[in-house]
Amino acid sequence: MLAVDLLAGAVGGCASVFVSQPLDTVKVKMQLYPHVYKSMYSCLTQVIRKNGVRGIYAGTTPALMSNCAENAVMFGTYGQCQKIVASITNAGVETKNLNYLQNAAAGGIASIFTSVVICPTELIKVRMQTDYGDVKTRLSAGGVIKNIWNAGGFRGFYRGLTFTVAREMIGCSLFFGAYEWTREILKPKDEPKEQCDALSTMAAGAIAGIVNWVAVYPLDVIKSQIQSTKDDSVRKLIKQQIAGKGGVRALYSGLWPTLMKTIPATAVLLFAIVHSGFRQRGFFVL
């Protein structure tokens, strides 16, 4: 059922945030200030020294909203999108008949829905994580929302939507394609991939997450840059904010903490879904 899929995704999203939020803060700060934070360790120690442990959990509230919404919508619509792809390609109503490219296509379609949902919450999170000064000067989530509304109204919450959609479509296609391919490899002998145990499912998800981020990371950097500033010229922003602060390498600043957070976050996400008491037809087997 769609409602069960939505709830399972939300549960997994909440669980993964508490594991990955510190590294997500490090990632965003390295994306926005590559000239200040040269390494993951340097960034982490500077943030803790200036702002304490609270500093590395900046933006947790919108991150919870974003991850719960993203995973609820993504895992809730993925199964439906699989059925759409199966119908279009004449693969039959059984989603297990889809190949890796067809599963990737289903993930790409589902990502359109998630982009609309997560863009506003990611914008709020990035704004809360932007300041690397005194934590006392940082606005609350409510303060950030008020500023965004005053500056651009409802439309202001969708700043960076184009790059969010591009990142999600490419990333989700690769994620679900890699996930299904890895499950096929890890499945029990002579059994369908739906019979993978929890550990194999977690491993497949972690591998899929790594594939996703390696491919789309430059898009995520540009998205964060756009959402952290008021400059409307993407070309100018890339030239001045990125290329001028470390060359092309700046497009990959923060990739290492992103990969480090992806493994436990995706593992916890899938573990929570598999063991939350919910069962998703054609995707996860408890």
N, C-alpha and C positions, 0 to 999 in steps of 0.2 A: 504494500500500500504506500501511496505517496506520502501520507502523513507520518507513517512509521519511518520512512527514509529520511524525511526532513528532521525528525526528532533525533534519529541516530547520528546524523551529520552534525547537529548542534551539540550533542553530548561530546562527540569526539573533538570538535572545535574548541570547546571550553577547556578540555583536558590538555590539549596541546599548547595553549597559550601560556599556561603557568610554567611549562617546561622551557619554552623557547623565547619568552619575552626579553630577558636580559641580552641575549645574542641578537635579537631583532633590533633593540636599541643601539647596540654597537654597529650593526649593519647600516642603519639609517644615518648615524653620525659619520661613519666613514664615507658613505655616499655623498653626503652634503659638505663635509669638510675634509677632503682627502689631503689638503695641505696641513691640517692640524693633527689628524690622527693617522700616523704612518703604519700602524699595525693594530691587530685586534687586541693584543695585550696592552699596548700603549693607550688605546681608546678606553678599554675597560678600567684600567687603573686610574686614568685621569678623571673619568666620570665618577667613580667611587670616591676618589679623593676630594673632588669638588662638591659632589652632591650626596654622597653616601649611597647606601644600597637602594634608597628610594629613587635615585637618579636613573638606575638601570631598569627600573620598572615604570619609567615615564610612558604614558600612553597606554597603560594596561587596560583601562576601561574601554576606550574605543577599539583596542586590539581584540578584546573579548567579543565586542559587538561585531567586528569585522569577521573574525574567524568563525564565530557561531553562524553568522548569516551566510558567509561564503560556503562553508561545508554543508550547512543545511540545504541551501539552494543547489549547490553542485551535486551532492550525492542524492538529493531528492529528485533532480531533473535528469541525471545521467541515465538512469534506467529507462525513463520515458524517451530520451533521445536515442538510446539504443534501439528501441522499438521503431522509432521513426526511420532510422538508418536501415534497419532490417526490412522495413516495408518498402523503402525506396529501392534498395538493392536486390529485392526479391530473395533475401536470405532466410525468410521465414520469421515467424513471431518469436521463436526461441532465440534469445540473445546470445546463447552460448555458441550459436552458429556463426557469429560475426568474427571476422579475422581482425588482426591488429590494426590495420588501416581503418577499418570500419569502426572499431572501438575508439580510435583516435578522433575520427570525424564526430562521433557522438559526444566525446569530451569537448571538442571545439564548439559545438552547438550549445552545449550546456553552459559553457563559459560566458556566453553573451549575457545570460541572465545574472550570473554572479558579478559581472563587471558593474552592472547598474546598481547592484546592492552594496558592493564593497567600496566603490570609489569615494563616497562621502565619509565613511568611517576611516578609511586609510588616510584621507586628507587631514582629518582631525588628529589622528595618531602621529602623522609626520610633523604637523605643526607643534604638537606637544613635545616631540623628541628633538626638535630643531635646535633650541637654545642649548649651548654648552657652557653657559655661565652659571651664576648662582641659582640654585633650585628655587629660591624664594621668589624670583622674578618670573618664573614660569607660570603661564595661565593654566587654569583648570580646564577640563573638557568643556564645561559650560561657558567659560570665558572665550575659548577658541571658537565654539559654535556661534556665539554672539558676534564676534569679530568677523567671521566668514559671512554671516547673514547681513551684517551692516555694510560690508564691502561689496557684496554681489548678489544678495538675496538667494533664492533657491538655486539659481544657476551656479552660484559660487561654489556650491558643494560638489559640483561635478568638474572641477578643475583637474586636468590630467586624465580625463575619461578616455581620450583617444589612445593614449599609451597604456592605460589600464586594460582596455579591450584587446589591444594588440598583444600585450603580455599574456593575458588570460587565454586568448584563443590559441596562440602558439604553445604556451606552457601546458594547458590542459590537454591539448591534443597529444603532445609528447608524453605527458604524465600517464594518461589512461592507456595509450599505446604501449608504453614501456611496462606499465603495471600488468597488463594482461599477458604480454610476452614473457615477463619474468615468472608470473604464476604458472604459465604453461611449462616452464623449465623446472620449477620447484614442486610441481604437483606430485602426489604419490603415483607410483608406477601403475599403469593401466587404469588410472582413475581420471575423471574430468578435473579441470583446474578449479572448479567450484569446491572440490574436496580438500583444498590446501588447508593445513592447520593454521592456527593463529600466528605462530612464529614465521611461517613461510609468507603469510599475508603481510606481516609487518616488514619483513625483509624486502618483499616486492614493492611495497609502498615507499620504503626508504630509497631504493634504487631509482624508482620513478621520480621521486622528489629531486634527487641529484640531477638526473637528466633534464628535468624541467628547468631548474635554476641555472645550470650551466648555459643553456640555450637562450634564456630570456633575460639574463641579468642586466645587460646594458639597457634594455627597455625599462627595467625597474629603476635603474639609477636615474635615467632621464625623467621618469615619472615622479620620483621623489624630488628631484630638482625643481620640476614645474610646480609641484604642490607646495613647496617650501617658500616660493617667491611670488611676486606679483607681476613679474615680467611676462608679457604676452608673446614675445618673440622666441619661439623654440630654438631657431637657428642661433640667435644671439646668445641665448641661455647656454646652449651646448658649447659654444665657442668660448664664452667668458667664464662660465661656472664650472665647466668640466675640462675641456681641452686646455684652458689656460691655467689649470691647477693640477697638472700631472700628465698631460697628454692623453692618448687613448687608454693608457693604463687606468686612468681615473674612472673609466666606464666599468671597470671591474673592481674598484675599491670596495671592500666589504664582502667580497665573494666568499672568502674563507669562513667567517663567522656564519654566513648564510647557509653554507653547506653543513657546518657543524650543527646548526640549529635544526636543519631540515631532517636529519636522521632521527634524533629523538622525538621531534615534534610529529613527524609522520608516523613513526612507530607507535607513539602514544595515541595519536588520532585513530589509527586503524585498530589498535588494541581496544580502545574505548568503544568503538563501533561494534567490533566482533563480540566483546564481552559485556555490552551494555544491556543485553536482553532483547535487542532488536535484531530482526533478520531482514536483509534486503534481498529481494528476489533477483536472481541472476547476477548478483555482484559479490556479496559477502555471505559466507556460510558459517554459522556458529559451530 
